[in-house]
Amino acid sequence: SQTIHQWPATLVQPVGSPLSLECTVEGTSNPNLYWYRQAAGRGLQLLFYSVGIGQISSEVPQNLSASRPQDRQFILSSKKLLLSDSGFYLCAWSVGRVEKLFFGSGTQLSVL
Amino acid sequence: SQQGEEDPQALSIQEGENATMNCSYKTSINNLQWYRQNSGRGLVHLILIRSNEREKHSGRLRVTLDTSKKSSSLLITASRAADTASYFCAFTSGTYKYIFGTGTRLKVLA
């Protein structure tokens, strides 16, 4: 069966520090991969999505970047975190076109 | 903004009552989906309705879609305390992008 792993679960980082969040999917090939951010009590904002290795679509211009070095690995990065980067980050995957999304358990990022 | 809008933002009901939440969107869509999120967790897919469908059922869930009004509703019948969560609609529009609504926080009182 398919599973998605996202880590760490919580992260506290100082302003200006780098960031690397990793997400991996098991049990499927060529998934579509997504990074969302959720502010407290709010909806989900699509940050990046990828339909294949090395193919990254950015939805929100900001100091975050994403990479997909392997078929089932999706990484969210920042060189210098801002206070406004705080939030709940969710990785998700789907297969095929516009079918349902499967979400990871999320990373709560606090930038202080 | 492409984001969907949901109402109400929050809903509090007694166990056994029905809960209805609504979603509106602005673009043409391929399908519309509903997800559930327990506090501090990832989202879980509940139900998907395609643009050529008007109504769909799954257990205690009933979803309707009115593409002429660009709106959808989720009805949870005979609610239980365990239904307490946030509920989000999401839609896709010709690409691989899933756009989420603002969410409805449902609280079911025992």
HADDOCK unambig.tbl for C-alpha pairs under 7 A between the chains (distance, minus, plus):
assign (segid A and resid 42 and name CA) (segid B and resid 102 and name CA) 6.11 0.50 0.50
assign (segid A and resid 43 and name CA) (segid B and resid 100 and name CA) 6.62 0.50 0.50
assign (segid A and resid 43 and name CA) (segid B and resid 101 and name CA) 6.09 0.50 0.50
assign (segid A and resid 43 and name CA) (segid B and resid 102 and name CA) 4.31 0.50 0.50
assign (segid A and resid 43 and name CA) (segid B and resid 103 and name CA) 5.84 0.50 0.50
assign (segid A and resid 44 and name CA) (segid B and resid 100 and name CA) 5.87 0.50 0.50
assign (segid A and resid 90 and name CA) (segid B and resid 42 and name CA) 6.87 0.50 0.50
assign (segid A and resid 97 and name CA) (segid B and resid 96 and name CA) 6.31 0.50 0.50
assign (segid A and resid 98 and name CA) (segid B and resid 92 and name CA) 6.24 0.50 0.50
assign (segid A and resid 98 and name CA) (segid B and resid 96 and name CA) 5.85 0.50 0.50
assign (segid A and resid 100 and name CA) (segid B and resid 45 and name CA) 6.74 0.50 0.50
assign (segid A and resid 101 and name CA) (segid B and resid 45 and name CA) 6.86 0.50 0.50
assign (segid A and resid 102 and name CA) (segid B and resid 44 and name CA) 6.92 0.50 0.50
assign (segid A and resid 103 and name CA) (segid B and resid 42 and name CA) 5.55 0.50 0.50
assign (segid A and resid 103 and name CA) (segid B and resid 43 and name CA) 5.76 0.50 0.50
assign (segid A and resid 103 and name CA) (segid B and resid 44 and name CA) 6.89 0.50 0.50
assign (segid A and resid 104 and name CA) (segid B and resid 42 and name CA) 5.65 0.50 0.50
assign (segid A and resid 105 and name CA) (segid B and resid 41 and name CA) 5.39 0.50 0.50
assign (segid A and resid 105 and name CA) (segid B and resid 42 and name CA) 4.50 0.50 0.50
assign (segid A and resid 106 and name CA) (segid B and resid 41 and name CA) 6.43 0.50 0.50
assign (segid A and resid 106 and name CA) (segid B and resid 42 and name CA) 5.79 0.50 0.50
